[in-house]
Amino acid sequence: MTDSRREKELDLREPEQLPVISQSLEDWGQPGVMVEVDLETAETMGAFVEDALSSEDAWESSFDSIQTQGERHE
């Protein structure tokens, strides 16, 4: 998250509701604490789910509409 984006998000909150921002995983799960981690740690923690099509699947699915159109005309 960029600093300007974080500042904008924090500006929208009431001062008494500002979270504590930590970089320590020991603070994970504590109410009111946001833990920032690097990309590698986030990936290890399962923060990102890879659900994109492979290039092979994308190529094969590009013919689905052609097959569907052909079935309609039969």
N, CA, C and O atoms as a GROMACS GRO file, in nm:
protein
  296
    1MET      N    1   0.085  -0.117   0.000
    1MET     CA    2   0.000   0.000   0.000
    1MET      C    3   0.090   0.123   0.000
    1MET      O    4   0.186   0.130   0.077
    2THR      N    5   0.059   0.217  -0.083
    2THR     CA    6   0.140   0.337  -0.091
    2THR      C    7   0.111   0.428   0.027
    2THR      O    8   0.003   0.420   0.087
    3ASP      N    9   0.207   0.513   0.061
    3ASP     CA   10   0.188   0.604   0.174
    3ASP      C   11   0.070   0.697   0.152
    3ASP      O   12  -0.006   0.722   0.245
    4SER      N   13   0.054   0.751   0.030
    4SER     CA   14  -0.056   0.844   0.004
    4SER      C   15  -0.190   0.773   0.017
    4SER      O   16  -0.286   0.831   0.067
    5ARG      N   17  -0.199   0.648  -0.029
    5ARG     CA   18  -0.324   0.572  -0.016
    5ARG      C   19  -0.355   0.546   0.131
    5ARG      O   20  -0.470   0.560   0.173
    6ARG      N   21  -0.255   0.509   0.209
    6ARG     CA   22  -0.273   0.483   0.351
    6ARG      C   23  -0.319   0.611   0.420
    6ARG      O   24  -0.409   0.606   0.504
    7GLU      N   25  -0.259   0.724   0.386
    7GLU     CA   26  -0.298   0.851   0.447
    7GLU      C   27  -0.444   0.883   0.415
    7GLU      O   28  -0.517   0.929   0.503
    8LYS      N   29  -0.487   0.860   0.291
    8LYS     CA   30  -0.625   0.887   0.254
    8LYS      C   31  -0.720   0.798   0.332
    8LYS      O   32  -0.824   0.845   0.380
    9GLU      N   33  -0.686   0.669   0.347
    9GLU     CA   34  -0.771   0.579   0.423
    9GLU      C   35  -0.779   0.620   0.569
    9GLU      O   36  -0.886   0.619   0.629
   10LEU      N   37  -0.666   0.658   0.625
   10LEU     CA   38  -0.665   0.696   0.765
   10LEU      C   39  -0.736   0.828   0.789
   10LEU      O   40  -0.795   0.847   0.895
   11ASP      N   41  -0.734   0.920   0.692
   11ASP     CA   42  -0.801   1.048   0.706
   11ASP      C   43  -0.953   1.032   0.715
   11ASP      O   44  -1.020   1.119   0.769
   12LEU      N   45  -1.007   0.922   0.664
   12LEU     CA   46  -1.150   0.900   0.664
   12LEU      C   47  -1.201   0.848   0.799
   12LEU      O   48  -1.322   0.839   0.820
   13ARG      N   49  -1.112   0.815   0.887
   13ARG     CA   50  -1.152   0.758   1.016
   13ARG      C   51  -1.147   0.864   1.124
   13ARG      O   52  -1.076   0.964   1.114
   14GLU      N   53  -1.223   0.839   1.228
   14GLU     CA   54  -1.218   0.925   1.345
   14GLU      C   55  -1.084   0.902   1.416
   14GLU      O   56  -1.033   0.790   1.415
   15PRO      N   57  -1.026   1.005   1.477
   15PRO     CA   58  -0.895   0.988   1.542
   15PRO      C   59  -0.889   0.874   1.643
   15PRO      O   60  -0.786   0.806   1.652
   16GLU      N   61  -0.995   0.852   1.719
   16GLU     CA   62  -0.993   0.746   1.819
   16GLU      C   63  -1.002   0.606   1.757
   16GLU      O   64  -0.986   0.506   1.827
   17GLN      N   65  -1.028   0.599   1.626
   17GLN     CA   66  -1.041   0.469   1.559
   17GLN      C   67  -0.918   0.434   1.476
   17GLN      O   68  -0.919   0.332   1.407
   18LEU      N   69  -0.815   0.514   1.481
   18LEU     CA   70  -0.696   0.485   1.402
   18LEU      C   71  -0.631   0.356   1.448
   18LEU      O   72  -0.613   0.334   1.568
   19PRO      N   73  -0.595   0.270   1.354
   19PRO     CA   74  -0.530   0.145   1.392
   19PRO      C   75  -0.382   0.167   1.426
   19PRO      O   76  -0.320   0.264   1.383
   20VAL      N   77  -0.330   0.074   1.502
   20VAL     CA   78  -0.186   0.070   1.524
   20VAL      C   79  -0.129  -0.009   1.408
   20VAL      O   80  -0.177  -0.118   1.377
   21ILE      N   81  -0.027   0.044   1.343
   21ILE     CA   82   0.036  -0.026   1.230
   21ILE      C   83   0.167  -0.083   1.278
   21ILE      O   84   0.255  -0.011   1.326
   22SER      N   85   0.180  -0.214   1.263
   22SER     CA   86   0.298  -0.286   1.312
   22SER      C   87   0.360  -0.365   1.197
   22SER      O   88   0.294  -0.396   1.098
   23GLN      N   89   0.487  -0.396   1.211
   23GLN     CA   90   0.554  -0.483   1.116
   23GLN      C   91   0.595  -0.614   1.184
   23GLN      O   92   0.671  -0.693   1.127
   24SER      N   93   0.546  -0.636   1.304
   24SER     CA   94   0.578  -0.757   1.379
   24SER      C   95   0.465  -0.858   1.369
   24SER      O   96   0.350  -0.827   1.400
   25LEU      N   97   0.498  -0.979   1.326
   25LEU     CA   98   0.397  -1.084   1.316
   25LEU      C   99   0.344  -1.125   1.454
   25LEU      O  100   0.239  -1.188   1.463
   26GLU      N  101   0.416  -1.089   1.559
   26GLU     CA  102   0.368  -1.118   1.694
   26GLU      C  103   0.240  -1.041   1.724
   26GLU      O  104   0.162  -1.082   1.811
   27ASP      N  105   0.216  -0.930   1.653
   27ASP     CA  106   0.096  -0.849   1.675
   27ASP      C  107  -0.024  -0.899   1.594
   27ASP      O  108  -0.134  -0.845   1.608
   28TRP      N  109  -0.003  -1.001   1.510
   28TRP     CA  110  -0.107  -1.053   1.423
   28TRP      C  111  -0.227  -1.099   1.507
   28TRP      O  112  -0.210  -1.174   1.603
   29GLY      N  113  -0.345  -1.055   1.471
   29GLY     CA  114  -0.466  -1.097   1.540
   29GLY      C  115  -0.506  -1.009   1.657
   29GLY      O  116  -0.612  -1.030   1.716
   30GLN      N  117  -0.424  -0.912   1.692
   30GLN     CA  118  -0.458  -0.822   1.801
   30GLN      C  119  -0.561  -0.721   1.753
   30GLN      O  120  -0.543  -0.662   1.646
   31PRO      N  121  -0.669  -0.699   1.826
   31PRO     CA  122  -0.770  -0.601   1.786
   31PRO      C  123  -0.709  -0.462   1.769
   31PRO      O  124  -0.633  -0.416   1.854
   32GLY      N  125  -0.743  -0.396   1.660
   32GLY     CA  126  -0.698  -0.260   1.636
   32GLY      C  127  -0.556  -0.249   1.582
   32GLY      O  128  -0.503  -0.139   1.570
   33VAL      N  129  -0.495  -0.363   1.549
   33VAL     CA  130  -0.357  -0.363   1.498
   33VAL      C  131  -0.357  -0.414   1.355
   33VAL      O  132  -0.410  -0.521   1.326
   34MET      N  133  -0.296  -0.336   1.267
   34MET     CA  134  -0.275  -0.379   1.128
   34MET      C  135  -0.128  -0.416   1.114
   34MET      O  136  -0.041  -0.337   1.149
   35VAL      N  137  -0.102  -0.536   1.064
   35VAL     CA  138   0.036  -0.582   1.047
   35VAL      C  139   0.073  -0.573   0.900
   35VAL      O  140   0.007  -0.633   0.815
   36GLU      N  141   0.178  -0.500   0.870
   36GLU     CA  142   0.229  -0.491   0.734
   36GLU      C  143   0.339  -0.594   0.716
   36GLU      O  144   0.428  -0.608   0.801
   37VAL      N  145   0.332  -0.667   0.605
   37VAL     CA  146   0.434  -0.767   0.575
   37VAL      C  147   0.480  -0.747   0.432
   37VAL      O  148   0.412  -0.684   0.351
   38ASP      N  149   0.597  -0.802   0.401
   38ASP     CA  150   0.647  -0.792   0.264
   38ASP      C  151   0.575  -0.895   0.177
   38ASP      O  152   0.506  -0.983   0.227
   39LEU      N  153   0.592  -0.882   0.047
   39LEU     CA  154   0.522  -0.967  -0.050
   39LEU      C  155   0.550  -1.114  -0.027
   39LEU      O  156   0.458  -1.196  -0.031
   40GLU      N  157   0.674  -1.149  -0.003
   40GLU     CA  158   0.710  -1.290   0.016
   40GLU      C  159   0.639  -1.349   0.138
   40GLU      O  160   0.588  -1.461   0.132
   41THR      N  161   0.636  -1.275   0.247
   41THR     CA  162   0.568  -1.322   0.368
   41THR      C  163   0.418  -1.335   0.343
   41THR      O  164   0.356  -1.432   0.386
   42ALA      N  165   0.360  -1.237   0.274
   42ALA     CA  166   0.217  -1.243   0.244
   42ALA      C  167   0.183  -1.364   0.160
   42ALA      O  168   0.083  -1.431   0.184
   43GLU      N  169   0.266  -1.394   0.061
   43GLU     CA  170   0.244  -1.512  -0.023
   43GLU      C  171   0.254  -1.639   0.060
   43GLU      O  172   0.174  -1.731   0.042
   44THR      N  173   0.352  -1.645   0.149
   44THR     CA  174   0.370  -1.761   0.235
   44THR      C  175   0.249  -1.781   0.326
   44THR      O  176   0.211  -1.894   0.358
   45MET      N  177   0.188  -1.669   0.368
   45MET     CA  178   0.072  -1.675   0.457
   45MET      C  179  -0.056  -1.705   0.380
   45MET      O  180  -0.162  -1.721   0.441
   46GLY      N  181  -0.048  -1.715   0.248
   46GLY     CA  182  -0.166  -1.748   0.168
   46GLY      C  183  -0.253  -1.628   0.135
   46GLY      O  184  -0.372  -1.643   0.110
   47ALA      N  185  -0.195  -1.510   0.135
   47ALA     CA  186  -0.273  -1.389   0.109
   47ALA      C  187  -0.320  -1.381  -0.034
   47ALA      O  188  -0.420  -1.314  -0.062
   48PHE      N  189  -0.252  -1.446  -0.125
   48PHE     CA  190  -0.287  -1.439  -0.266
   48PHE      C  191  -0.324  -1.578  -0.316
   48PHE      O  192  -0.250  -1.674  -0.296
   49VAL      N  193  -0.439  -1.586  -0.380
   49VAL     CA  194  -0.483  -1.713  -0.437
   49VAL      C  195  -0.468  -1.702  -0.588
   49VAL      O  196  -0.524  -1.612  -0.650
   50GLU      N  197  -0.394  -1.792  -0.646
   50GLU     CA  198  -0.372  -1.791  -0.791
   50GLU      C  199  -0.489  -1.863  -0.856
   50GLU      O  200  -0.501  -1.986  -0.847
   51ASP      N  201  -0.573  -1.786  -0.923
   51ASP     CA  202  -0.688  -1.847  -0.988
   51ASP      C  203  -0.696  -1.810  -1.136
   51ASP      O  204  -0.799  -1.828  -1.201
   52ALA      N  205  -0.587  -1.759  -1.187
   52ALA     CA  206  -0.584  -1.721  -1.328
   52ALA      C  207  -0.575  -1.845  -1.416
   52ALA      O  208  -0.523  -1.949  -1.374
   53LEU      N  209  -0.626  -1.833  -1.536
   53LEU     CA  210  -0.614  -1.943  -1.632
   53LEU      C  211  -0.470  -1.955  -1.680
   53LEU      O  212  -0.399  -1.855  -1.690
   54SER      N  213  -0.429  -2.075  -1.709
   54SER     CA  214  -0.299  -2.093  -1.773
   54SER      C  215  -0.315  -2.046  -1.918
   54SER      O  216  -0.427  -2.035  -1.967
   55SER      N  217  -0.205  -2.019  -1.985
   55SER     CA  218  -0.215  -1.976  -2.124
   55SER      C  219  -0.278  -2.085  -2.210
   55SER      O  220  -0.349  -2.056  -2.306
   56GLU      N  221  -0.253  -2.210  -2.176
   56GLU     CA  222  -0.313  -2.322  -2.250
   56GLU      C  223  -0.464  -2.324  -2.231
   56GLU      O  224  -0.539  -2.340  -2.328
   57ASP      N  225  -0.511  -2.309  -2.108
   57ASP     CA  226  -0.655  -2.307  -2.081
   57ASP      C  227  -0.722  -2.188  -2.150
   57ASP      O  228  -0.832  -2.200  -2.204
   58ALA      N  229  -0.655  -2.073  -2.146
   58ALA     CA  230  -0.711  -1.953  -2.212
   58ALA      C  231  -0.724  -1.977  -2.362
   58ALA      O  232  -0.825  -1.940  -2.422
   59TRP      N  233  -0.623  -2.037  -2.422
   59TRP     CA  234  -0.626  -2.064  -2.565
   59TRP      C  235  -0.741  -2.160  -2.598
   59TRP      O  236  -0.817  -2.136  -2.692
   60GLU      N  237  -0.754  -2.266  -2.521
   60GLU     CA  238  -0.860  -2.363  -2.546
   60GLU      C  239  -0.998  -2.301  -2.527
   60GLU      O  240  -1.090  -2.330  -2.604
   61SER      N  241  -1.014  -2.216  -2.426
   61SER     CA  242  -1.145  -2.155  -2.402
   61SER      C  243  -1.181  -2.052  -2.508
   61SER      O  244  -1.297  -2.016  -2.522
   62SER      N  245  -1.082  -2.003  -2.582
   62SER     CA  246  -1.112  -1.904  -2.686
   62SER      C  247  -1.198  -1.965  -2.797
   62SER      O  248  -1.261  -1.892  -2.873
   63PHE      N  249  -1.199  -2.096  -2.807
   63PHE     CA  250  -1.279  -2.164  -2.909
   63PHE      C  251  -1.418  -2.202  -2.859
   63PHE      O  252  -1.500  -2.250  -2.937
   64ASP      N  253  -1.446  -2.180  -2.731
   64ASP     CA  254  -1.577  -2.216  -2.676
   64ASP      C  255  -1.690  -2.143  -2.746
   64ASP      O  256  -1.793  -2.203  -2.777
   65SER      N  257  -1.673  -2.014  -2.772
   65SER     CA  258  -1.781  -1.938  -2.835
   65SER      C  259  -1.803  -1.984  -2.979
   65SER      O  260  -1.916  -1.981  -3.029
   66ILE      N  261  -1.698  -2.027  -3.046
   66ILE     CA  262  -1.712  -2.078  -3.183
   66ILE      C  263  -1.792  -2.207  -3.182
   66ILE      O  264  -1.880  -2.227  -3.266
   67GLN      N  265  -1.762  -2.294  -3.087
   67GLN     CA  266  -1.835  -2.420  -3.077
   67GLN      C  267  -1.981  -2.395  -3.040
   67GLN      O  268  -2.070  -2.462  -3.093
   68THR      N  269  -2.005  -2.301  -2.950
   68THR     CA  270  -2.141  -2.269  -2.909
   68THR      C  271  -2.221  -2.212  -3.026
   68THR      O  272  -2.338  -2.248  -3.044
   69GLN      N  273  -2.161  -2.125  -3.105
   69GLN     CA  274  -2.228  -2.067  -3.220
   69GLN      C  275  -2.262  -2.176  -3.323
   69GLN      O  276  -2.370  -2.175  -3.382
   70GLY      N  277  -2.169  -2.269  -3.343
   70GLY     CA  278  -2.192  -2.378  -3.438
   70GLY      C  279  -2.306  -2.468  -3.393
   70GLY      O  280  -2.382  -2.517  -3.476
   71GLU      N  281  -2.318  -2.489  -3.263
   71GLU     CA  282  -2.424  -2.573  -3.210
   71GLU      C  283  -2.561  -2.507  -3.228
   71GLU      O  284  -2.661  -2.577  -3.247
   72ARG      N  285  -2.566  -2.375  -3.222
   72ARG     CA  286  -2.692  -2.305  -3.237
   72ARG      C  287  -2.748  -2.316  -3.378
   72ARG      O  288  -2.870  -2.319  -3.397
   73HIS      N  289  -2.659  -2.324  -3.478
   73HIS     CA  290  -2.702  -2.328  -3.617
   73HIS      C  291  -2.741  -2.467  -3.663
   73HIS      O  292  -2.798  -2.482  -3.771
   74GLU      N  293  -2.711  -2.569  -3.585
   74GLU     CA  294  -2.739  -2.706  -3.627
   74GLU      C  295  -2.883  -2.744  -3.607
   74GLU      O  296  -2.922  -2.856  -3.637
   0.00000   0.00000   0.00000
